[in-house]
Amino acid sequence: MSMIQETVEVDVPLRTAYDQWTQFEEFPQFMDGVEQVTRIDERHSHWRTRISGVQREFDTETVDRQPGERIAWQTVGGDVQQKGVVSFARLGDDRCEVRLAMDYDPQGMAHHAADTMDVIDRRVRGDLERFKSFVEERGAR
């Protein structure tokens, strides 16, 4: 497995950032390569992604949720093997830190090549930057 760790500071209250991150169905609006996320129940979601031209589908399970602090997940079926945690830290009344740590197992040659070239790290960093813009814009409404 490979490990990714990225952090972004967001200019919204911690609760705003945390609440937005729990809206999995909206991930395609800021996550590159995520085509659709469908909530199955309170703990399970189905994901459809397209990365490097390869479509993958998989299910995730939320294995730990500490409201306002962290959300941890793991895949439980499908084409992708990963687990991770996103955590939130208050930096002020209207500012917080969002930290993502993820272990993943690249599947297929396209994903191994992407992993080798740090493409996946850059994609995750971009996703966090787009999350920052997305949640700050919504928070300003």
C-alpha positions in Angstrom: 0.0 0.0 0.0 1.0 3.6 -0.6 0.4 6.5 1.8 -0.8 10.0 1.0 -0.9 12.8 3.6 -2.1 16.3 2.7 -3.3 19.3 4.7 -5.2 22.5 3.8 -6.2 25.4 5.9 -9.8 26.6 5.2 -11.3 30.0 6.0 -14.6 28.7 7.5 -15.6 27.5 11.0 -14.6 23.9 11.7 -18.2 22.8 11.9 -18.8 24.1 8.4 -15.9 22.2 6.9 -16.8 19.0 8.8 -20.5 19.2 7.8 -19.6 19.8 4.1 -17.2 16.8 4.2 -20.0 14.5 5.3 -22.0 15.3 2.2 -20.3 12.5 0.1 -22.7 13.0 -2.8 -21.2 16.4 -3.4 -17.6 15.1 -3.8 -17.8 15.1 -7.6 -18.1 18.9 -7.4 -14.5 19.2 -6.1 -12.8 15.8 -6.4 -11.1 15.2 -9.7 -11.9 11.8 -11.1 -14.9 11.1 -8.9 -18.0 10.8 -11.1 -20.6 9.8 -8.6 -21.0 8.9 -4.9 -24.3 7.3 -3.8 -25.1 6.9 -0.1 -26.3 3.4 0.5 -27.0 3.9 4.3 -25.6 5.8 7.2 -22.2 4.0 7.0 -21.9 2.8 3.4 -21.4 4.6 0.0 -20.9 3.4 -3.6 -18.3 5.3 -5.6 -17.8 5.5 -9.4 -14.5 7.1 -10.5 -12.5 7.6 -13.7 -8.8 8.1 -13.3 -6.3 7.9 -16.2 -9.2 6.9 -18.4 -10.0 3.8 -16.2 -13.4 3.6 -14.6 -13.6 1.9 -11.2 -16.4 1.2 -8.8 -16.2 0.4 -5.2 -18.0 0.6 -1.8 -16.8 2.3 1.3 -17.7 2.0 4.9 -17.3 4.7 7.5 -15.6 2.9 10.3 -15.2 5.9 12.7 -16.9 9.2 13.0 -16.2 11.7 15.7 -18.4 14.7 14.9 -16.4 17.8 14.4 -13.1 15.9 14.6 -12.6 13.0 12.2 -14.1 10.6 9.7 -12.4 7.3 8.9 -13.3 4.9 6.1 -12.2 1.8 4.3 -13.2 0.1 1.1 -15.3 -3.0 1.5 -15.8 -4.1 -2.0 -15.0 -3.3 -5.6 -12.1 -2.4 -7.7 -10.2 -0.2 -5.2 -8.4 -1.0 -1.9 -8.0 2.0 0.4 -8.5 3.3 3.9 -8.1 6.7 5.3 -9.1 9.4 7.7 -9.9 13.0 7.4 -9.4 15.1 10.5 -10.4 18.7 11.4 -8.6 21.1 13.8 -9.8 24.5 14.9 -7.4 27.3 14.1 -9.8 30.1 15.1 -13.4 31.0 15.0 -13.5 31.1 11.2 -10.5 29.0 10.3 -9.7 25.3 10.5 -7.2 22.7 9.2 -8.4 19.7 7.1 -5.9 16.8 7.2 -6.3 13.8 4.9 -4.3 10.6 5.4 -5.0 7.7 3.1 -3.4 4.3 2.4 -4.2 2.9 -1.0 -3.2 -0.1 -3.2 -2.8 1.0 -6.8 -4.7 -1.4 -9.1 -3.6 -1.9 -12.7 -0.7 -0.5 -14.7 -2.3 2.9 -15.1 -2.6 3.3 -11.4 0.9 2.0 -10.7 2.3 4.4 -13.2 0.3 7.3 -11.6 1.5 6.2 -8.2 5.2 6.2 -9.4 4.9 9.6 -10.9 3.2 11.1 -7.8 0.2 11.9 -9.9 -2.1 10.6 -7.2 -0.5 12.8 -4.5 -1.0 15.8 -6.8 -4.6 14.8 -7.4 -5.3 14.6 -3.7 -3.6 17.9 -3.1 -5.8 19.4 -5.8 -8.9 17.9 -4.4 -8.2 19.5 -1.0 -7.5 22.9 -2.7 -10.8 22.5 -4.6 -12.6 21.6 -1.3 -11.2 24.7 0.2 -12.6 26.9 -2.6 -15.9 25.0 -2.6 -16.5 25.2 1.2 -15.3 28.8 1.4 -17.6 29.9 -1.4 -20.5 28.2 0.2 -19.7 29.6 3.7 -19.7 33.1 2.3 -23.4 32.8 1.2 
